[in-house]
Structure formats: C-alpha cells, structure tokens
Amino acid sequence: MELYGYPLKAKFNQPRPPPPKVLPATNTTTVNYKNRIPYHPQSFSMPWMPNSYYKAAALNPTLSPLTECFPGLPPTKIIPFISERPNGVFTRHSLDDWHRSNMTNYKESETTRHNAERLRADLTRTIKDVYQQAKRTQGESTRNLGERVNDIDYWKSELCVELDAMIRETNSLADMQKRLERALADTEGPFQVAHKCLLNREKRMGIDLVNDDVEKQLVTEIKIIRSCRERLQQCLDTVNAQLMCNKEARQELEKDLADKQMGHHIDSKCYQLKNTSRGIHFFKGVERVDATVSVPETWARFTDNNIFRSQSARAASAKLRASTESLLMGTADEMWRQFSKVNDAFTSRITEIANAKSKIQTHLAKTRQEIFQLETKIQVIQKTIKDKETQLKVAQTRLDERTRRPNVELCRDAAQIRLVQEVNEINETLRNLHQCLRASEDMLQMLVRSKGVLEHDLVVKNNSLFIDQERCMGMRKSYPSTVQILGYV
C-alpha cells in the first residue's frame, strides 16, 4: 500500500478506554441518532492519515481526576491510571507500532523516489517531442505557404488571360451599340390601335383581367408593329445591360487580380521567413483573432466564379452581336399575319365570355335556391338544440337532487346509472348538433360568398363583353395596312 500526504504523527495521547460491557438498548440508540448523519472517520476533504491517528485524536486528554470520568463507580473500584511498573515507566507505543511506522516511512520514500524518476523521464520525452513537433509544424506551415504561392500564381495567369479577352469583347460590343443608336432614327410607326386595345382591356375587372390568348396576341402584335423601334430599342437596352455586365465582370477581374498580387507578395514574404530572419516579433493574442473570410474551397471558387462569369458575359455578348445583324429582316409579312390572329382571338374570346355569362346566370339562380333551403335547415337545427338543452336540464336537475339523499340512500342504483348515461348521451348529441350547426352556418357563409362572387362575376362579364365587342373590335375595323406604313416591301 502506497502512502501519500503528511508524515505520521503521534497516535495516542492516553490509553484507549475499555469498551463498555453492556451495549445500549436498540430503541434508545434509534431515538438518539435517528436524525444524525453517520460519522465517517476519514473525510475526503482531509489529507490521508491512518485510522489510528483520528481515533487517537478523538480522545480529549484531561487532567481531572478519574472519578469525574467514572461518576458511577466508588473510588475503591476505580482502575489506577498509572501502571505499577518499576520506576513508574509507562509505554505509549508498542514495538510493533514502531516497526510498522518505519516500514510505512520507507515505503512512502520509495514511492516518492519512483514517482520523481518517472516524472523526469516524462519531462525528457516531452521536451524532445516539443522540439520535434515545433520543427514538423513549422515545416508544414512553410510547405503550405509555398503551395499557396503556387496557387496564387496559377490563378493570376488565368485572370490575366480572361481580362484581355474581356477587354476585346467589350470594345466590339461598344461598336455594335453605336450602330443600334443610328438605326433607331426612322422606327416611329403607327401602333396606337393595338396599344389602345391593351389599354381598354386593362379596364376589365376581377378575374377577367386574365392573360388570355387575345392579350398574348396583342402583345405580340405590338412587338411586331413597332418593328425596328421596339426591337432595336429592346436590343439596345440589352446591349447596354450587357455592356454593364461586361464592365462589372471586368472590374471584378481587375479587383481580384489586384488582390491576388497583394496576397502573392504577402505570402511570398511569409514563405521566406525563418527563425533567423529579421523583423520577427511577438504579437500576443494574434492567434485568437480570426480575420479570415474564406476557406481554400471558397477562395478558389470565388476566382473561378469570376472567370466563369466573365466567360459567360463574353459568350452572351458574342451571341447578342450575332443576333443583332438579322434583327430587321422579314417583319412586314409577320405584322399582317399577326393582325389576322388578333381578330380571330377577339372573336373566339367574345363567344367564350357570352357562354360564361349564360352559365353564371344559371348557377346564380341555383345558389339562391340552395341558400333559402339551408337557412330553413339551420332554423330546424337550432330548435332541436333548444329541445335537447331542456332535456339536459331535466336530467342534470335529477342528478343534482339525488345528491341530497341521506347516508346509505346515496346508492348507485340503476336510475343513477341511467341518468348519468342520459346526460352523457345528451351532451354527445348536443356536440354533434352544434357541430352540424357550425358546419351549416359555414356552408351558408360559403353559399352567400359564392352568390356574391357570381353576381360580381356577372358584372365583370358584361363589362368585358362591352370592352372587347364594342370598343376594341369597333376600333380595329379601321386598322391601317402595316405593310404600307412600314414600306419594307
């Protein structure tokens, strides 16, 4: 057994008193100690000591006569405290205690020396591991910095190539922009009829403000009538937007390239630093400051996205320049065909609205009839609920009166059981009736809402018929020939 802590101290101050010959009664001990916590001679908060030390320390030495310690014994029967050995010699410890104490000290000393030797070996190994770990860590950091510098070099070259290509494409698109601006001089043509048709159809109400076939054909017609003006203006807006996109992509490339150059300079400087380099200092707490905003994956993805964005912008710019070359070809014949399609769409839509109006009137009449019948049914349900509530009052009154029966008359007889069942059945019936009433009222509200929707929809259909049949079709009878106006054929 290994011993740790403080050295041994004196164990006994006086001889241990003899144990009592008669044990106390069990009931007396229980009464005296039922509310006390058991005593542990060795506490975990105190340093280790032999049990004999704490037992000896628990004895309080006293100089009072022994008669005070044993008040129940007469003076003649008190055992003398001093041994009647020659010369009054009194031994506090036995020889076995002395040998046992020496052996304990030897073992404690041996254990302490063993722990010290083990600690010295651990310290030597730890120092060696620290030096090796520091060298390995610094080498890995230097190697990572070198790889980082190579990565920056690669992305710098990619950015430079893409930046040159973007500059050339932006210049070509700027030349196309000037050509489009010159082509917009004579594109002011007659498109007022189709435009007014769209404006009139904007006055439709409710659900009739639908993007139907007439709406689509009118929008297509306006695009065709405006011909060069519409399409060239749209193309010019697209070119302007594409120029802005190209400029933004170019700026991102230039900014990224400048950042790469600065990062390359800093990382190259860090890569060349050594333990013997000049200008190295302590920066306390710098490892706790996380000023990073990206990881290697997001860093590479950021530059790759910039390059991909630039490539996409260049591809879109080249495609836009190719499509602009054929923008003004074959528009006259297309305009006339579109005019006929719009008239056919108007005719079909007018017929469809008239049929919908007739069906709405039929559904409105049926809805009004259903509302009347449902209101009658709700009144019947309300009357049934009132009757059931009266029946419930009778059953609950009976139960309440029966609770006043005296003594043994409070019997759970068949009448009591049936009354309880009756109350539960009536409550369940009332819940079902209230649920039916709520469902009926909800349905009535839905019917009323449906009636309002149908009435509103009828007004909407009348308004749509007037706009499409009277205003738009009456105005389109005098539509001029688009071919003559444009003069392309």
C-alpha positions in Angstrom: 0.0 0.0 0.0 1.4 3.4 -1.1 1.1 6.2 1.4 0.8 9.9 0.3 0.2 13.0 2.3 1.6 14.3 5.6 4.1 12.3 7.8 2.7 10.2 10.6 2.0 12.0 13.9 1.6 10.8 17.4 -1.3 8.3 17.6 -2.2 8.0 21.2 -2.2 10.6 24.0 -3.5 8.2 26.6 -4.6 4.6 26.7 -7.9 3.8 24.9 -10.7 3.3 27.5 -12.1 -0.2 27.7 -15.3 -0.7 25.8 -18.5 -0.9 27.8 -19.6 -4.3 28.8 -23.3 -3.6 28.2 -24.5 -2.2 24.9 -27.2 0.4 25.0 -30.7 -0.7 24.1 -31.7 -0.6 20.4 -34.7 1.7 20.9 -32.6 4.2 22.8 -29.9 4.3 20.1 -32.5 4.8 17.5 -34.1 7.7 19.3 -30.9 9.4 19.9 -29.4 9.0 16.4 -32.3 8.9 14.0 -31.8 12.5 12.8 -28.0 12.4 12.6 -25.7 11.8 9.7 -23.4 8.8 10.0 -19.9 9.7 11.1 -17.1 8.8 8.6 -13.7 8.7 10.3 -11.8 9.5 7.1 -13.1 12.6 5.2 -12.3 13.0 1.5 -11.5 16.7 2.1 -8.8 16.0 4.7 -5.3 14.6 3.9 -4.7 10.9 4.4 -3.9 9.7 7.9 -4.0 6.3 9.5 -7.3 5.4 11.1 -5.5 5.1 14.4 -4.5 8.8 14.3 -8.0 10.0 14.0 -9.2 7.6 16.7 -6.5 8.9 19.0 -7.2 12.5 18.2 -10.8 12.0 19.0 -9.9 11.3 22.7 -9.7 14.5 24.7 -6.9 14.2 27.3 -7.8 15.7 30.7 -6.0 16.3 33.9 -9.1 15.9 36.1 -9.4 13.0 38.5 -10.6 9.8 37.1 -13.5 9.9 39.4 -15.1 12.6 37.3 -14.8 10.3 34.2 -16.5 7.4 36.0 -19.0 9.0 38.3 -20.9 5.7 38.9 -18.0 3.8 40.4 -16.8 4.2 44.0 -13.2 5.4 44.5 -12.1 2.0 45.7 -13.1 0.3 42.4 -11.5 2.8 40.0 -8.7 1.2 38.0 -5.5 3.1 38.6 -4.3 5.1 35.6 -0.5 4.8 36.2 0.9 1.3 35.7 2.5 -0.2 38.7 5.7 -0.9 36.9 9.1 -0.2 38.4 10.3 3.4 38.4 6.9 4.5 37.1 7.7 3.7 33.4 4.7 3.9 31.0 5.0 2.9 27.3 2.7 4.8 24.9 3.5 2.7 21.7 4.3 -0.9 21.3 7.4 -2.2 19.4 5.2 -3.4 16.6 3.9 0.1 16.1 7.4 1.4 15.9 8.4 -1.1 13.3 5.2 -0.5 11.4 5.8 3.3 11.3 9.3 2.8 10.0 8.1 0.5 7.2 5.5 3.0 6.3 8.0 5.8 6.0 10.3 3.5 3.9 7.5 2.7 1.5 6.5 6.3 1.2 10.0 7.4 0.5 10.4 4.6 -2.1 7.2 5.6 -3.8 8.1 9.3 -3.9 11.5 8.5 -5.5 9.9 6.2 -8.0 7.4 8.9 -9.0 10.2 11.5 -9.3 12.2 9.2 -11.6 9.1 8.7 -13.8 8.4 12.4 -13.9 12.0 13.1 -15.0 11.7 10.6 -17.8 8.3 12.1 -18.9 9.8 15.6 -18.9 12.8 14.5 -21.1 10.4 12.8 -23.5 8.1 15.8 -23.5 10.9 18.3 -24.3 12.1 16.1 -27.1 8.6 15.8 -28.5 8.1 19.6 -28.3 11.2 20.2 -30.4 10.2 17.6 -33.0 6.6 18.9 -33.1 7.8 22.5 -33.5 10.1 21.6 -36.3 7.5 19.5 -38.0 4.8 22.1 -37.6 6.9 24.9 -38.9 7.9 22.8 -41.9 4.3 22.0 -42.7 3.4 25.7 -42.4 6.3 26.6 -44.8 5.2 23.9 -47.3 1.6 25.1 -47.1 2.7 28.7 -47.8 4.7 27.5 -50.8 1.7 25.7 -52.2 -0.4 28.7 -51.5 2.0 30.9 -53.5 1.9 28.5 -56.5 -1.9 28.5 -56.4 -1.9 32.3 -56.5 0.4 32.3 -59.4 -1.9 29.9 -61.3 -5.0 32.0 -60.7 -3.1 35.2 -61.6 -2.3 33.9 -65.0 -5.9 32.7 -65.6 -7.2 36.2 -64.6 -4.8 37.9 -66.9 -5.8 35.8 -69.9 -9.5 36.3 -69.2 -9.1 40.0 -68.6 -7.5 40.6 -72.0 -10.3 38.6 -73.8 -13.0 40.6 -71.9 -11.4 44.0 -73.0 -11.5 43.0 -76.6 -15.1 41.8 -76.5 -16.3 45.0 -74.7 -14.8 47.1 -77.4 -16.6 45.1 -80.1 -19.9 45.4 -78.3 -19.4 49.2 -77.9 -19.2 49.4 -81.7 -22.5 47.5 -82.1 -24.1 49.9 -79.6 -23.3 52.8 -81.8 -24.8 51.0 -84.9 -28.1 50.4 -83.0 -28.4 54.0 -81.9 -28.1 55.1 -85.5 -30.8 52.5 -86.6 -33.4 54.0 -84.3 -33.9 57.2 -86.4 -36.9 56.0 -88.5 -38.6 53.5 -86.3 -41.6 55.7 -85.1 -44.5 53.8 -86.7 -48.3 53.5 -86.1 -49.1 51.2 -83.3 -51.7 53.3 -81.5 -54.7 50.9 -82.2 -53.1 47.9 -80.7 -51.8 49.9 -77.8 -55.3 51.4 -77.2 -56.8 47.9 -77.3 -54.4 46.9 -74.5 -55.3 50.0 -72.5 -59.0 49.4 -72.9 -58.6 45.7 -71.8 -56.8 46.9 -68.7 -60.2 48.3 -67.6 -61.6 44.8 -67.2 -62.5 43.9 -63.7 -61.7 41.0 -61.4 -60.9 37.6 -62.8 -61.4 38.8 -66.4 -58.1 40.6 -66.1 -56.6 37.4 -67.4 -53.6 36.9 -69.7 -55.7 35.2 -72.3 -54.9 34.5 -76.0 -56.1 37.9 -77.0 -53.7 39.6 -74.6 -50.8 37.5 -75.8 -51.7 38.1 -79.5 -52.0 41.9 -78.8 -48.6 41.9 -77.0 -47.1 40.0 -79.9 -48.8 42.4 -82.4 -47.4 45.5 -80.6 -43.9 44.0 -80.8 -44.3 43.3 -84.5 -45.9 46.7 -85.3 -43.2 48.6 -83.5 -40.8 46.6 -85.6 -37.5 48.2 -85.7 -38.3 50.8 -83.0 -39.4 48.2 -80.5 -36.9 45.6 -81.3 -34.0 47.9 -81.8 -34.8 49.7 -78.6 -35.1 46.4 -76.8 -31.9 45.2 -78.4 -30.2 48.5 -77.5 -31.3 48.1 -73.8 -30.0 44.5 -73.9 -26.7 45.7 -75.3 -26.5 48.4 -72.7 -27.2 45.9 -70.0 -24.6 43.5 -71.5 -22.1 46.3 -71.5 -22.7 47.0 -67.9 -22.4 43.3 -67.2 -19.1 43.2 -69.1 -17.8 46.2 -67.2 -18.8 44.7 -63.9 -17.1 41.4 -64.8 -14.1 43.3 -65.9 -14.0 45.3 -62.6 -14.3 42.1 -60.6 -11.4 40.5 -62.6 -9.3 43.6 -62.1 -10.1 43.7 -58.4 -9.5 40.0 -57.9 -6.2 40.3 -59.8 -5.1 43.2 -57.6 -6.0 41.2 -54.5 -4.0 38.2 -55.9 -1.0 40.4 -56.4 -1.1 41.7 -52.9 -1.7 38.3 -51.4 1.1 36.8 -53.5 3.5 39.5 -52.2 2.5 38.9 -48.5 2.6 35.1 -48.8 5.9 35.1 -50.6 7.3 37.2 -47.7 5.9 34.8 -45.1 7.3 31.8 -47.1 10.8 33.3 -46.9 10.6 34.0 -43.1 12.8 31.8 -40.9 13.8 31.6 -37.2 16.9 33.6 -38.0 15.0 36.2 -40.1 15.0 39.9 -39.1 11.7 41.6 -38.2 10.0 38.8 -36.4 8.2 39.8 -33.2 5.8 38.6 -30.6 2.1 39.5 -31.4 0.3 38.4 -28.3 -3.2 37.1 -29.0 -2.9 37.2 -32.8 -3.9 33.5 -33.0 -7.2 34.3 -31.4 -8.1 37.0 -34.0 -9.8 35.2 -36.9 -9.8 37.8 -39.7 -10.3 35.2 -42.4 -13.4 35.5 -44.6 -12.9 32.3 -46.8 -11.5 28.8 -46.9 -9.4 27.3 -49.7 -12.5 25.9 -51.4 -14.5 29.2 -51.3 -11.3 31.2 -52.2 -10.7 29.1 -55.4 -14.5 29.1 -56.1 -14.6 32.9 -55.9 -11.9 33.4 -58.6 -13.4 30.5 -60.7 -16.8 32.2 -60.4 -15.3 35.5 -61.6 -13.7 33.8 -64.5 -16.9 31.8 -65.3 -19.0 35.0 -65.1 -16.6 36.8 -67.4 -16.7 33.9 -69.9 -20.5 33.8 -69.7 -20.7 37.5 -70.3 -18.4 37.2 -73.3 -20.4 34.4 -74.8 -23.7 36.3 -74.3 -22.1 39.4 -75.8 -20.9 37.5 -78.9 -24.4 35.9 -79.3 -26.0 39.3 -78.9 -23.9 40.8 -81.6 -24.7 37.9 -84.0 -28.5 38.2 -83.4 -28.4 42.0 -83.9 -27.3 41.5 -87.5 -30.6 39.9 -88.5 -33.0 41.9 -86.4 -34.7 43.9 -89.2 -35.4 41.1 -91.7 -38.9 39.9 -92.7 -41.1 42.0 -90.3 -43.8 43.3 -92.7 -45.4 39.9 -93.6 -45.3 38.9 -90.0 -47.1 42.0 -88.9 -50.0 41.3 -91.3 -50.4 37.7 -90.2 -50.4 38.8 -86.6 -53.2 41.3 -87.3 -55.4 38.4 -88.5 -54.6 36.3 -85.5 -55.6 39.1 -83.1 -59.0 39.5 -84.8 -59.6 35.7 -84.7 -58.7 35.7 -81.0 -61.1 38.5 -80.3 -64.0 36.7 -82.0 -63.3 33.5 -80.0 -63.0 35.3 -76.7 -66.2 37.2 -77.2 -68.1 34.0 -77.8 -66.5 32.4 -74.7 -67.4 35.3 -72.5 -71.1 35.2 -73.7 -71.3 31.5 -72.9 -69.7 32.1 -69.4 -72.3 34.8 -68.8 -75.2 32.5 -69.5 -73.8 29.8 -67.2 -73.2 32.3 -64.4 -76.9 33.3 -64.5 -77.9 29.7 -64.2 -75.6 29.0 -61.3 -76.7 32.2 -59.5 -80.3 31.1 -59.6 -79.5 27.7 -58.2 -77.3 29.2 -55.4 -80.1 31.5 -54.3 -82.4 28.5 -54.0 -79.9 26.5 -52.0 -79.3 29.4 -49.6 -83.1 29.5 -48.9 -83.2 25.8 -48.2 -80.1 25.8 -46.0 -81.4 28.7 -43.9 -84.6 26.7 -43.2 -82.5 23.7 -42.1 -80.4 25.9 -39.8 -83.6 27.0 -38.0 -84.6 23.4 -37.5 -81.2 22.5 -36.0 -81.4 25.5 -33.7 -84.9 24.3 -32.5 -83.6 20.8 -31.9 -80.7 22.1 -29.9 -83.1 24.1 -27.6 -85.2 20.9 -27.1 -82.1 18.9 -26.2 -80.9 21.5 -23.8 -84.2 21.4 -22.0 -83.9 17.6 -21.7 -80.4 18.0 -20.4 -81.6 20.4 -17.7 -84.1 17.8 -16.5 -81.5 15.0 -16.3 -78.9 17.2 -14.6 -81.6 18.5 -12.1 -82.5 14.9 -11.3 -78.9 14.1 -10.7 -78.4 17.2 -8.5 -81.5 16.4 -6.4 -80.3 12.8 -5.9 -77.0 14.0 -4.5 -79.0 15.2 -1.5 -80.1 11.7 -0.4 -79.1 11.0 3.1 -76.5 8.5 4.2 -76.9 5.0 2.7 -79.6 6.2 0.4 -76.8 7.6 -1.8 -77.0 4.4 -3.8 -75.6 4.0 -7.3 -78.7 2.3 -8.5 -80.0 1.7 -12.0 -81.7 5.1 -12.0 -78.4 6.8 -11.1 -76.5 4.9 -13.8 -79.2 5.6 -16.4 -79.3 9.3 -15.5 -75.5 9.6 -16.0 -75.8 7.8 -19.3 -78.6 10.1 -20.3 -76.6 13.2 -19.5 -73.6 11.9 -21.5 -75.8 10.9 -24.4 -77.4 14.3 -24.5 -74.1 16.1 -24.3 -72.7 14.0 -27.2 -75.9 14.7 -29.1 -75.6 18.4 -28.4 -71.9 18.4 -29.5 -72.9 16.7 -32.8 -75.8 19.2 -33.2 -73.5 22.2 -32.6 -71.0 20.8 -35.0 -73.7 20.3 -37.6 -74.9 23.9 -36.9 -71.4 25.3 -37.3 -71.0 23.3 -40.5 -74.3 24.5 -41.8 -73.5 28.1 -40.9 -70.1 27.8 -42.6 -71.7 26.4 -45.6 -74.3 29.2 -45.6 -71.5 31.7 -45.5 -69.8 29.9 -48.4 -73.0 30.0 -50.3 -73.5 33.7 -49.6 -69.9 34.3 -50.7 -70.5 32.2 -53.8 -73.6 34.2 -54.6 -71.7 37.5 -54.2 -68.9 36.1 -56.4 -71.3 35.1 -59.1 -73.1 38.4 -59.0 -69.8 40.2 -59.2 -68.6 37.9 -62.0 -71.8 38.6 -63.9 -71.0 42.3 -63.8 -67.4 41.6 -64.8 -68.5 39.6 -67.8 -70.9 42.3 -69.0 -68.0 44.8 -68.8 -65.6 42.5 -70.7 -68.2 42.0 -73.4 -68.6 45.7 -73.8 -64.8 46.3 -74.0 -64.0 43.5 -76.4 -67.1 43.7 -78.7 -67.8 47.4 -78.8 -64.6 49.3 -78.1 -61.8 47.0 -79.4 -63.4 45.4 -82.4 -65.1 48.6 -83.4 -61.7 50.3 -83.4 -59.9 47.5 -85.3 -62.1 47.8 -88.4 -60.2 50.9 -89.4 -56.7 49.5 -88.8 -54.3 50.6 -91.5 -52.1 48.3 -93.5 -48.8 47.7 -91.7 -47.1 46.8 -94.9 -47.8 50.3 -96.4 -46.9 52.1 -93.3 -43.5 50.4 -92.9 -42.8 50.4 -96.6 -40.5 47.4 -96.3 -42.0 45.7 -99.4 
